[in-house]
Amino acid sequence: MGLLRLAALVLLLGGTALAQSPRYGIGSTPSAEELRTWDISIGPTGEELPPGRGTAKEGAQVYAKRGCAVCHGKEGTGGPAPILKAPPAATADIWERPRVLPLRSPFATTVWDYINRAMPLGRERTLAPDEVYALTAFLLYINDVVPEDQVLDAQSLPKVKMPIGDDWAPLPDWKPKTRRLQGYPY
């Protein structure tokens, strides 16, 4: 019984100490507008996509103007960052090809979302929606997913058929600590 009393005393004193701890004035409850500006996730259906448009030709210009080649190489390969253009396919099996976002992404909207929130490195979220649509079109074009003249916008982007097809979903019989996704361990 003594141990139970000791535990109760520790809990009581600990709770009192926390209740009396000083407040440092750090942080605040975000407003609805602040939450809205950070709620930038784009789902597979593209419902959340903003107005805008872009083509691969425009994307090539944005790629050059925004300095994407510094990290990803002039042609989307050869830089210190991950490659953006897969080498010619030796096999049709997507899982035996290099891990390139425009090929392995299950949805074209995921490519748009990643570019929008994560590029350019160090200046994230500085691209205008038209630039993001254009860069997305450019990356999909150089990986033979869309034609060069296809206009991508909020209506057409979610309809792009990605090379990975339906093979991206976890296998139904997956168990923790086992291999999944066509042999890729995660």
N, C-alpha and C positions, 0 to 999 in steps of 0.2 A: 504494500500500500504506500510505502514511503516513496517509491519510484514514481508512482502515479502522481503524488502530490508535487514532487519535484518537477515533473514534466508540465503540470498545470501551471506552476509558478513561473517557469521559463516562458511558456506561451503567453501568460498574462503580462509579464514584464516586457517581453519582446514586442507585443502589440502596443503597449503603452509608449514605449520608446519610439516606435515608428509613427504613432499618432502625433507625437510631440516633436518630431524631427523638423528642422528648418526647411522652408521652401525657398528655392533659389531663383524663382522667377524664370526658369528655363522652360521653353516650350509653351504652347498654347493649343487650345482646341481649334482645329482648322475650320474655316468657314465652308459653306457649301460650294462657293466659287473656287476656293483653293482645292478642295477635293475634286471638283470637276476638271480643273486644269491638269491634275495628275492622273486622272482616270483615262488613260490613253490606250488601253488594251484593245486590240483589234481581233475579233473572233473569225472563225472560218467563213461565216456568211457575209462578212464585211459590213454589217449594219452600222458599225461605228466609224467607218471610213469618212474622212472629210471630203468636201468638194475638191476637185482638181483633176488633172489629167497628165499623161506623159507618154512618150514613145521612146523606143530604143535609140533613135538618132538624137533626140533631145537628151537622153540619159548619158550618151557618150560625151556630149558637151559638158554636162554637169560633172561627170566623172573627171574630166580634165580640169575644169574650172575650180572644183572644190578640192583638188589635190588627192583624190582617192588613190592615185598611182603611187604616191609616196609609201603607203602601207601595203597596197595590194598588187603593185606592179602595173606597168603600162597596159598590158593586155589582160589584167585580172589574175596574173600569175607572177611569181618571181619576187614578190615583196616579202617583208618580214611578217606580215599578217596572213591569215588563212587565204588560200586561193579562192577566187570567185568564179573561175572558169575551169571546168573539168577538161582533162586531156581527152583526145578522141577515144571513144568507147571501144575497148577491146572485147567487151561483152555487153550484152543487153541487160544483164542482171545488175540492177541498181545498187545492190548490196556489195558488189565487187568493185564498184567505182569509187573514186575518192569522195571524202565527206565534204561536199560543196553545198552550201545552204540552198541555192536555187534548184538543186537536184534532189536533195534529201528532205526538204521541207514538205510536209503533207499538204500545205495550202499556200497559194500565192500570197494570200493576205498575211501569212506569217513572215514572209520575206519583207513585205512592205512594213509590217510592224517592227521588225528588227532594225531595219534601216532607219525608220522614223525615231525610235527611242535610243539607239546606240551609236549612230554615226553622225558626223565624223568623230573619231575618238578624241576626247578632250573638249569637244564642242557639241556634245550630244544635244539633240532636239533643236538644232539651229536650221535644219533644212525645211524649206517650205513644202507644203503638200505636193505641189507640181513637181518639185525636184525629187521627192521620194517616189512618186509615180514613175517619173522618167528613169530614175536609177533602177527601180524594180524592173521596168520594161527592158532596160539595157542588160541587166544580169540574166533575166530569163531569155532574152534573145541570144546572148553569147553562149548560152548553154542549150540552144536549140529547143526551147520550150515554147516560145511565141515568135511569130514573124516580126521582122524589123519595123514594119509599118503599122503594127497593131497598136491602137490607142488603149492604154490602161486607165481606167477611172473606177469610181466606186461601184459601177454596175458591171463592168467587164472583168475586173480583177478577180472577184470571187469565183468566176466561171472558168478560170484558167485550169486546165487539167495538168496536174503536176506529174513528173516522171515516176515518182515513187508509188503512184496509184494508191491502192488500199493496203499496201504492205507495211504501212507504218504502225498499225495498231498492235499492241501487245498480244501475244498469243493467248487464247482463252484459258489454257491450262497452266499459265505461268504461276510459279510459286516463288516466294522470296528466296534470294540467294541462288536462283537458277538462271540459266541463260534465256534470253528472250529476243524479240525483234530479229528473227532470221539469223540467230547465232551471235548477235552483238551483246556482250555482257553490260549490264547497267546496274 
